[in-house]
Amino acid sequence: MAKRKESITPETTDQNKGITAKATKATTSRKKKEEPMAAEEAKAEAKAKRTTRKKATDAPAAEMGAPVTTAGKAAPAKRRGRPKKGEAAGAEVPVQVASKSGVQEVVKAKTRTRAKAAATKVVEAGDVLVPAGQQPDQPVWYASLFTDYDIYLFKEGKHFSLYLKLGSHPMEVHGRQGTYFAVWAPNAEQVSVMGEFNGWSRENHQLHVRHDGSGIWEGFIPDVQAGMMYKYHIKSKYHLYHVEKSDPFAFCREVPPQTASIVNNLQYEWQDQAWIDERKSKTGQPQPYSVYEVHLGSWRRKPEDNNRPLTYRELAEELPAYVKEMGFTHVEFMPVMYHPFSGSWGYQITGYFAAHSLLGSPQDLMHLIDVLHQHGIGVIMDWVPSHFPSDEHGLAYFDGTHLFEHADPRKGFHPDWNSYIFNYGRNEVRSFLISNALFWLDKYHVDGLRVDAVASMLYLDYSRKEGEWIPNEYGGRENLEAISLLKDFNHAVHDNFPEVLTIAEESTAWPMVTGHVEDGGLGFNMKWMMGWMHDSLHYFSKDPIYRRYHQGEITFSIIYAFSEKFMLPLSHDEVVHGKGSLLGKMPGDEWQRFANLRALYSYMYAHPGGKLMFMGCEIAQSTEWNHDSSLDWHLLHYTPHQGIQQLMRELNAVYKAEPGMYRHSFSPEGFQWVDLNDAHNSVMSFLRKGDKPGDEILVVCNFTPALHEHYRLGAPHAGKWVQIFNSDDKRYGGSDVHNPEPIQTEPEPFHGQAHSMTLKLPPLAVVYFKLLTE
């Protein structure tokens, strides 16, 4: 192992909740006699071993052979050689379990929500199971946080609180402080904990394997304290493979490029109960969703300190106040889970339960979320169950077999991202993934999860040529195991946290992404409206003189706007990889480029659906996003950029203040065309509707630089209409063409309406009107 740099050491420890449980059997032996391999499997393994291999640790995981795992369990292994001296040949010896009354404990399981969701039970913490009597002479004591019921749920793929069981948990056993360790490695011959407490020895602290077929290795090591670094040394049953692995369930990791896990119990005193209570009170109610997407490492940097990113604590001093001042309702963090390569932006995760340590400790990230909540800002996190990288310290080839990933590269390796795909059909992997989702909602008080790359999960032939993928059991290209996982994920999230959002980044026409699981849908609350994003940016990138020929392109999204519950994204993907900035996509001279950008944002906020905007877009960042540098905040010294920022403040204010803009964002009763056919002038107009006429907002869009002094428009109601927003206002950098007085309708039919009115249409602008009521 390479020499380690000084790591971040968490300041606090936590009292582990433990487990209430039924007593389990234990044994004084550390190994269990293996079952004989089936004849067909033995033949297949022998064929795979005909070629001579170099030492397994010298080969990358992707090149190594391993027993193929099937859905839910690994193929049984053939034992090589005789048992070691003193090793029991499969005999189990019952061990008394400590109890206050001397009577065995019983299982205490609890569902947090509806009885119909029996599959989403969350097993809660209780007492640790330990043998009676002291164990002073053993480096690793027998102890367990697992009950028989835990193991049953784990094997069934229904254990959704594994973070309370697996991993490292500081606690006291028989009056001795230490740490309980547990790791899933069913194909391991030996698992040891190595760390700074034992000089990184690979042999001194060997965990005990459970004899219930779970493949879990566990034990209590006295005197290991919170803040200490460790890894698992795993010797596999296959190919002489041995490796040092980070703990998949570690709550804390070293700062990259170091990869050791750190004992941490996530103790933190939250101050956001008022936010949580309000969040629960709004469950199921229509709400405005205006999301500010943030890459925490590049939002702001410290140029005076070697251009380093802000820490979580420093971000907590600046980000919440800025987001509140801008009027966004939520932030969305690009992945903050531990990732070794910053160039992946967090989408290549090796530590799914650990906050990225480059910016601080887990408690520091909790503090940032806490302060955001205190400012009235919700927090959505990107979650990546679609793939993981091949780094040796991570999940890949974990115990000398394809444990977390599917063994067949046609299902288990992602050609686009050069990474592994989870084996969604393996029950223990399903428990891992759904437990991870609930972990961030539970321990970090997160308000929503945006699931990355859902399309790559749904289709077996995603980004693959003919012959590079395996059809499902019915001959189709749908990944039935991934579909089942996504349904279970949404079911578990919404049963345990009904007020929390799940959002799918899904770019295909897959039906019912936001449909209820009970009705055959995937169960998400919202889906990114990728079609709107591509069509709108394509339209706005054209010179206005040609837009008359593409009117259908900008109006097409309404045809399918209510087929799902959509969120409109202008995300990070649109300002990287040579695509340039949003401002750079706009045609014309400088004034027209800024006017086009103002019109795009104003049209976006009027369109049905939630809103998401990547950081920097609100100040009209002029260059492409670079994750290694700060946003160009100096641009705010210039008036046009100040104008865009002010526009965004007021768009958010109008959006949140007017029920007609959000109350029926996902249903057709919230939208009505006034006129979509004026392609000659590139003008379109529509209504956003609330529950009563006074909520209605009339939106008129002029997508050319032509000024229309007397533009006649059909009016759905007689009366006076007042301008409440105009993207051409001089405060935003516009030409300041307004309708300053309320406009009285006339009893002249137009656009299919019984009344009409005449108004001014500013150049390259979007104007909102509202009916004056008594």
Secondary structure as GFF3:
##gff-version 3
##sequence-region A 1 774
A	DSSP	alpha_helix	39	48	.	.	.	ID=ss1
A	DSSP	three_ten_helix	56	58	.	.	.	ID=ss2
A	DSSP	three_ten_helix	61	63	.	.	.	ID=ss3
A	DSSP	beta_strand	69	70	.	.	.	ID=ss4
A	DSSP	beta_strand	73	74	.	.	.	ID=ss5
A	DSSP	three_ten_helix	118	120	.	.	.	ID=ss6
A	DSSP	alpha_helix	148	156	.	.	.	ID=ss7
A	DSSP	three_ten_helix	162	164	.	.	.	ID=ss8
A	DSSP	beta_strand	167	173	.	.	.	ID=ss9
A	DSSP	beta_strand	176	184	.	.	.	ID=ss10
A	DSSP	beta_strand	188	195	.	.	.	ID=ss11
A	DSSP	beta_strand	208	209	.	.	.	ID=ss12
A	DSSP	beta_strand	216	222	.	.	.	ID=ss13
A	DSSP	beta_strand	229	236	.	.	.	ID=ss14
A	DSSP	beta_strand	242	245	.	.	.	ID=ss15
A	DSSP	beta_strand	252	253	.	.	.	ID=ss16
A	DSSP	beta_strand	261	262	.	.	.	ID=ss17
A	DSSP	alpha_helix	273	281	.	.	.	ID=ss18
A	DSSP	beta_strand	290	294	.	.	.	ID=ss19
A	DSSP	beta_strand	301	302	.	.	.	ID=ss20
A	DSSP	three_ten_helix	303	305	.	.	.	ID=ss21
A	DSSP	beta_strand	308	309	.	.	.	ID=ss22
A	DSSP	alpha_helix	312	326	.	.	.	ID=ss23
A	DSSP	beta_strand	330	333	.	.	.	ID=ss24
A	DSSP	beta_strand	337	338	.	.	.	ID=ss25
A	DSSP	three_ten_helix	342	344	.	.	.	ID=ss26
A	DSSP	beta_strand	351	355	.	.	.	ID=ss27
A	DSSP	three_ten_helix	357	359	.	.	.	ID=ss28
A	DSSP	alpha_helix	362	374	.	.	.	ID=ss29
A	DSSP	beta_strand	378	383	.	.	.	ID=ss30
A	DSSP	alpha_helix	409	412	.	.	.	ID=ss31
A	DSSP	beta_strand	413	414	.	.	.	ID=ss32
A	DSSP	beta_strand	419	420	.	.	.	ID=ss33
A	DSSP	alpha_helix	427	443	.	.	.	ID=ss34
A	DSSP	beta_strand	448	451	.	.	.	ID=ss35
A	DSSP	alpha_helix	454	458	.	.	.	ID=ss36
A	DSSP	alpha_helix	480	496	.	.	.	ID=ss37
A	DSSP	beta_strand	501	504	.	.	.	ID=ss38
A	DSSP	three_ten_helix	517	519	.	.	.	ID=ss39
A	DSSP	beta_strand	526	528	.	.	.	ID=ss40
A	DSSP	alpha_helix	530	540	.	.	.	ID=ss41
A	DSSP	three_ten_helix	544	550	.	.	.	ID=ss42
A	DSSP	alpha_helix	551	555	.	.	.	ID=ss43
A	DSSP	alpha_helix	557	560	.	.	.	ID=ss44
A	DSSP	beta_strand	566	570	.	.	.	ID=ss45
A	DSSP	three_ten_helix	572	575	.	.	.	ID=ss46
A	DSSP	alpha_helix	582	585	.	.	.	ID=ss47
A	DSSP	alpha_helix	590	606	.	.	.	ID=ss48
A	DSSP	beta_strand	610	614	.	.	.	ID=ss49
A	DSSP	three_ten_helix	617	619	.	.	.	ID=ss50
A	DSSP	three_ten_helix	633	637	.	.	.	ID=ss51
A	DSSP	alpha_helix	639	657	.	.	.	ID=ss52
A	DSSP	three_ten_helix	659	661	.	.	.	ID=ss53
A	DSSP	three_ten_helix	668	670	.	.	.	ID=ss54
A	DSSP	beta_strand	671	678	.	.	.	ID=ss55
A	DSSP	beta_strand	683	688	.	.	.	ID=ss56
A	DSSP	three_ten_helix	693	695	.	.	.	ID=ss57
A	DSSP	beta_strand	697	702	.	.	.	ID=ss58
A	DSSP	beta_strand	708	715	.	.	.	ID=ss59
A	DSSP	beta_strand	720	726	.	.	.	ID=ss60
A	DSSP	three_ten_helix	730	732	.	.	.	ID=ss61
A	DSSP	beta_strand	743	744	.	.	.	ID=ss62
A	DSSP	beta_strand	755	761	.	.	.	ID=ss63
A	DSSP	beta_strand	765	771	.	.	.	ID=ss64
###
